[in-house]
Amino acid sequence: MSRATGVKGCSAAFPSSEICITVYITFITDTYSHCIVGYNFAESLEAVESIKTLQMALSALGAESHLNFIHHSDRGLQYCSAAYVKLLQDNHIQISMTE
């Protein structure tokens, strides 16, 4: 996530297979500072896991700092879920998704 000055934040989830277990790592970076501001490890790509990541990022950035942010992601089901989109909208964060 980032300020609406043309800098975008990204969300991504990557599977990591080790010892016969798949773990999805979801993270949110501030593209401007290149810092990871939220992350989560989970065994599924359910929206609730990505919501935990977003909540961590919002908490780390503070209430006023996420005004005029743009959240950029792919069109993964977790990022399109009603609960995830509502959390973004409730925090006045613009939504951007790849085509």
Secondary structure, DSSP 4 states (H G I P E B T S, - for coil): -EETTT--EEEEEEEEEETTEEEEEEEEEETTTTEEEEEEEESS--HHHHHHHHHHHHHHH-TTTTTTEEEEE---HHHHSHHHHHHHHHTT-EEEE--
